[in-house]
Amino acid sequence: MQTIDNAIEWIYGLHVGVVGQGHSRHEKPHKPVLLLAVLDLIATGQATPDRILWSQALRQRFTDYFEIVRTQLDQNTPENPFRRLRTDGCLKAVEIVDGRITPLIRDPLVGDFARGTISAALTGGLKRFVLTPAVSPSVITL
């Protein structure tokens, strides 16, 4: 991603999947909402681009945004996009297992909050834009 326009186009291209049929068919909001929650935590100093902890704060921020865009068919599950955003090249989730950092190969659980062993980092050039003051995300009040 060389420009902010590239970054915006990339966000529009996230592999989000669809749910429903007919007039209720829509794209799943989970990946964009989780990405927004991550950017919000970075903007407020609760995370850094290199360390986004799987936490109650992240889950709550996801829920705050998710409740705005969800439909009846959507489930409040930030666990899935936390791990799966790696396929879009923007978030690398890891887990500390036996003292070693390993790629996260499972969806994180609420019970993992207390252990503090699951985190992620921005990848794929997105980090550059959140560290640039002129384009860093603003805090959005809901």
N, C-alpha and C positions, 0 to 999 in steps of 0.2 A: 504494500500500500504506500504509494508515493505522495498522494494528496488526500485532503479531507474528503474530496469528492469520490476518490477511490474507496475510502473507508465507508462512506454512506452507501455506495453501490454494493459493496460487499455485504453490508448489513441487510440490504434488501434481498440479497441472494442466499441468505441462510436457508438451509434445508430444514424446513419446519414441519412438513407433513400436513395432512388434512384430516378432518373428522367430519362426520355427518354426511347427509345426502340432500340433494335438491336445494331448496332455499336455505336450509340450515348448514350446508357444507361450508366450511371455512378453514383457514390455515390455523394450526395450533399456535398459540401465543407464547409457549413456554421458553423457547430459546431467546427470542428478543426481550422478553420480560426479565429473564435471568441476567442477560447481558446488561440491561438497564439497571437492575439492582446492583450488579457488580460495579458499574461505573459510578453509581450513586455512593456506594461505600468508599470507593477510592476518592471521590470528590470531597467526602466528609472526613477523610482521614482514618476511617475505620478499617481500611485495607490498603494495600499497595499493589501496583501492577504485578509484582513478583510474588505476592503472598495474599491470596484471597482465601481466608479460612472458611471452611464449611462450618457455619455457626448459626445460632438462633437469630443474630442480627441480619445475616444474609437471607435466611428463610423469611423473616418478618418483612424485610424490604421487598422481596419477591411477592409475598402475599399482598402487600399494599398496592403494588402495581397490577398484579394479576386480577384482583377484585374489580378493577376498573375495566379491563378488557375481556374478561372471561364470558363465555356463554354457558348455557345449561349443560352442554356436552363436555366442557373442560374440567379437569381435575387439578386441584392445587398441588402439583408435584414438582417442586424445583429439583428434586433428586435426579431425575432423568436428564435434563439439560446440563446439569453441573458436570456430569461425566461425558455426555454425548456432544457437547460443543467442540470437543477435540476434532471430530470429523469435519467440522467447518473451519478448522485451523485458527481458532481464536482463544481457546482456553485449554490448558494442559492441566488436568487434575491428577494429583498424586496422593499416595498414602504412605505413612511411615509404618513399616512392618518389620519387627525384630531389629529396630534401629536403622533400617535401610529405607531410603526413599524409592518407591516403586510406582509405576503407572497405576492409576486407579482402574480396576477392571470390574468393579461392581458399582451399583448405585449406592451412594452414601445413605446412612440411616440417621434419624433424629438422635438416636443414642450415641452417634459418633461425635456430637457436639462437644460433650464433656471431655473426651479423650484428646481433642485438638490434633489429631493425627492426619486429617484430610484437609488438603488445601489445593489451590490452583494458581496458575499464573497466566497472564495474558500472553498470547503468542501471535505470530503472523503479522506483525507490524502495527497492530492496534495499540500496543503499549506506547508507541511514539506519540500518538495523538493525545493520549490522556496525560502525558507528561509535558505537553506544550501548553503553556498558560492561555494562549489565544484561542485554543479550541478545546480546552478541557471541559468536561461536563459541568453544568451548573446544578446546584442542589434544587430539586423540585419539591415543593411543598404540596402535599396532597390534602 
